[in-house]
Amino acid sequence: MSVLATITHFIAEEGGVSVDSEGIVTHSAFWPETAEIIYGGLASIIIFVLLAKFAGPALKKGLSGRTDKIQKELDSAANDKAAALTEAATVRQAKGDIGAERARLLAEAAAQAESLVADFDTRLEAEIADLHTRAAADIETAKGRQSDELRAEISRLSSAAAERAVAESIDDATHQQLIEAFIQKAGSMAGSASV
């Protein structure tokens, strides 16, 4: 320790002053000097007054604007929530309506399908009955046609057989007599027809 520091320390202890580790002499270890308290206090009061006068309204206006902005956001959120709840209720109702509409459409489709099946069965039975009737008529017609063809064939064959039998059994003189009898008969029929 230097001589000056020792002297200063000695004087401070004697007069009620305090010396810190750096060698600064003060009248108290806890309190600043009186002038510093006065000047620091006045400076603090001036700063607080200026802050209250100029920064206070700006700060109050900023806080009020922020409060208004937050309130608007809260109101907007509440309105959006109410709109979302209304839309959700509308969607739920539409979903219920969709379920009812789906059930109605399925029932209507089932009824139409049953009607179509019944109509198809009726038409099919009518067509089958018509086909049976036509088939029976075609069978009868075919039988009649075959019967007629068979008669015609029998007639043709018997006529051919009769001609052949007659041709073989009739001689020329009998043949000549038959022709003359036919001509006379045809002439007498022509005479009676003209009268």
C-alpha positions as CSV (number, residue, x, y, z in Angstrom):
1,M,0.0,0.0,0.0
2,S,1.3,3.4,-0.8
3,V,1.9,6.2,1.7
4,L,-0.9,8.3,0.2
5,A,-3.4,5.5,0.5
6,T,-2.4,4.8,4.0
7,I,-2.8,8.4,5.0
8,T,-6.2,8.6,3.3
9,H,-7.3,5.4,5.0
10,F,-6.2,6.8,8.3
11,I,-8.0,10.1,7.8
12,A,-11.2,8.4,6.7
13,E,-11.3,6.2,9.8
14,E,-10.8,9.1,12.0
15,G,-13.4,11.4,10.4
16,G,-16.2,8.9,9.7
17,V,-15.4,8.6,6.1
18,S,-15.2,5.4,4.1
19,V,-12.6,4.4,1.6
20,D,-13.3,1.6,-0.9
21,S,-10.9,-0.9,-2.4
22,E,-10.0,1.5,-5.2
23,G,-9.2,4.3,-2.9
24,I,-12.3,6.4,-3.3
25,V,-13.2,8.3,-0.2
26,T,-16.9,8.8,0.7
27,H,-18.7,9.9,3.8
28,S,-20.7,6.6,4.0
29,A,-20.2,3.1,2.8
30,F,-23.8,2.8,1.7
31,W,-25.0,6.3,0.7
32,P,-23.8,8.5,-2.2
33,E,-22.7,12.1,-1.6
34,T,-25.4,14.6,-0.8
35,A,-24.9,16.6,-4.0
36,E,-25.2,13.4,-6.1
37,I,-28.5,12.6,-4.4
38,I,-29.8,16.1,-5.1
39,Y,-28.7,16.3,-8.7
40,G,-29.6,12.7,-9.5
41,G,-33.0,13.1,-7.8
42,L,-33.7,16.4,-9.8
43,A,-32.6,14.8,-13.0
44,S,-34.8,11.7,-12.4
45,I,-37.8,13.9,-11.5
46,I,-37.3,15.9,-14.7
47,I,-37.0,12.8,-16.8
48,F,-40.1,11.2,-15.2
49,V,-42.1,14.5,-15.8
50,L,-41.0,14.7,-19.4
51,L,-41.8,11.0,-20.0
52,A,-45.2,11.4,-18.4
53,K,-45.9,14.5,-20.5
54,F,-44.7,13.4,-23.9
55,A,-44.3,9.6,-23.8
56,G,-47.3,8.9,-21.6
57,P,-50.0,10.0,-24.2
58,A,-48.1,8.2,-27.0
59,L,-47.8,5.1,-24.8
60,K,-51.5,5.4,-23.8
61,K,-52.5,5.8,-27.4
62,G,-50.4,2.9,-28.5
63,L,-51.8,0.7,-25.8
64,S,-55.3,1.8,-26.6
65,G,-54.8,1.1,-30.3
66,R,-53.4,-2.3,-29.4
67,T,-56.4,-3.0,-27.2
68,D,-58.8,-1.9,-30.0
69,K,-56.9,-4.1,-32.5
70,I,-57.0,-7.1,-30.1
71,Q,-60.8,-6.5,-29.5
72,K,-61.4,-6.3,-33.2
73,E,-59.6,-9.6,-33.7
74,L,-61.6,-11.2,-30.9
75,D,-64.8,-9.9,-32.4
76,S,-63.8,-11.1,-35.8
77,A,-62.9,-14.5,-34.4
78,A,-66.2,-14.7,-32.6
79,N,-68.1,-13.8,-35.8
80,D,-66.0,-16.3,-37.7
81,K,-66.7,-19.0,-35.1
82,A,-70.5,-18.2,-35.3
83,A,-70.4,-18.4,-39.1
84,A,-68.5,-21.7,-38.9
85,L,-71.0,-23.1,-36.4
86,T,-73.9,-22.0,-38.7
87,E,-72.2,-23.5,-41.7
88,A,-71.4,-26.7,-39.8
89,A,-75.1,-26.9,-38.8
90,T,-76.1,-26.4,-42.5
91,V,-73.6,-29.1,-43.6
92,R,-75.0,-31.5,-40.9
93,Q,-78.5,-30.8,-42.1
94,A,-77.5,-31.2,-45.7
95,K,-75.8,-34.5,-44.8
96,G,-79.0,-35.7,-43.2
97,D,-80.9,-34.5,-46.3
98,I,-78.4,-36.4,-48.5
99,G,-79.0,-39.6,-46.4
100,A,-82.8,-39.2,-46.8
101,E,-82.5,-38.4,-50.5
102,R,-80.2,-41.4,-51.0
103,A,-82.7,-43.6,-49.2
104,R,-85.6,-42.2,-51.3
105,L,-83.6,-42.7,-54.5
106,L,-82.7,-46.2,-53.6
107,A,-86.4,-47.0,-52.8
108,E,-87.5,-45.4,-56.0
109,A,-84.9,-47.4,-58.0
110,A,-85.9,-50.6,-56.3
111,A,-89.6,-49.9,-57.1
112,Q,-88.7,-49.2,-60.7
113,A,-86.6,-52.3,-60.9
114,E,-89.5,-54.4,-59.6
115,S,-91.9,-52.7,-62.0
116,L,-89.5,-53.4,-64.9
117,V,-89.0,-57.0,-63.9
118,A,-92.8,-57.5,-63.6
119,D,-93.4,-55.8,-67.0
120,F,-90.6,-57.9,-68.5
121,D,-92.1,-61.1,-67.1
122,T,-95.6,-60.1,-68.4
123,R,-94.2,-59.3,-71.9
124,L,-92.1,-62.5,-71.9
125,E,-95.1,-64.6,-71.0
126,A,-97.2,-62.9,-73.7
127,E,-94.4,-63.5,-76.3
128,I,-94.1,-67.1,-75.2
129,A,-97.9,-67.6,-75.5
130,D,-97.8,-65.8,-78.9
131,L,-94.9,-68.0,-80.1
132,H,-96.8,-71.1,-79.0
133,T,-99.9,-70.0,-80.9
134,R,-97.9,-69.2,-84.0
135,A,-95.9,-72.5,-83.7
136,A,-99.2,-74.4,-83.4
137,A,-100.6,-72.5,-86.4
138,D,-97.4,-73.1,-88.4
139,I,-97.6,-76.8,-87.5
140,E,-101.2,-77.0,-88.7
141,T,-100.4,-75.1,-91.8
142,A,-97.4,-77.4,-92.5
143,K,-99.6,-80.4,-91.9
144,G,-102.3,-79.1,-94.2
145,R,-99.7,-78.2,-96.9
146,Q,-98.0,-81.6,-96.6
147,S,-101.4,-83.2,-96.7
148,D,-102.3,-81.2,-99.8
149,E,-98.9,-82.0,-101.4
150,L,-99.3,-85.6,-100.5
151,R,-102.8,-85.7,-102.1
152,A,-101.5,-83.8,-105.2
153,E,-98.7,-86.3,-105.4
154,I,-101.0,-89.2,-105.0
155,S,-103.4,-87.7,-107.6
156,R,-100.5,-87.1,-110.0
157,L,-99.2,-90.6,-109.5
158,S,-102.6,-92.2,-109.7
159,S,-103.4,-90.1,-112.8
160,A,-100.1,-91.2,-114.4
161,A,-100.7,-94.8,-113.4
162,A,-104.3,-94.6,-114.8
163,E,-103.0,-93.1,-118.1
164,R,-100.5,-95.8,-118.3
165,A,-103.0,-98.5,-117.4
166,V,-105.5,-97.0,-119.9
167,A,-102.9,-96.5,-122.6
168,E,-101.8,-100.1,-122.2
169,S,-105.3,-101.5,-122.1
170,I,-107.0,-99.4,-124.8
171,D,-106.3,-100.2,-128.4
172,D,-106.5,-97.8,-131.2
173,A,-110.1,-98.4,-132.1
174,T,-111.3,-97.8,-128.5
175,H,-109.1,-94.8,-128.3
176,Q,-110.7,-93.3,-131.4
177,Q,-114.2,-94.0,-130.0
178,L,-113.4,-92.2,-126.8
179,I,-112.1,-89.1,-128.6
180,E,-115.2,-88.9,-130.7
181,A,-117.4,-89.3,-127.6
182,F,-115.5,-86.6,-125.9
183,I,-115.9,-84.2,-128.9
184,Q,-119.6,-84.9,-129.1
185,K,-120.0,-84.3,-125.4
186,A,-118.0,-81.1,-125.6
187,G,-120.1,-80.0,-128.6
188,S,-123.4,-80.6,-126.8
189,M,-122.1,-78.8,-123.7
190,A,-121.1,-75.8,-125.8
191,G,-124.6,-75.8,-127.5
192,S,-126.4,-75.9,-124.2
193,A,-124.1,-73.2,-122.8
194,S,-124.9,-70.8,-125.7
195,V,-128.6,-71.2,-125.2
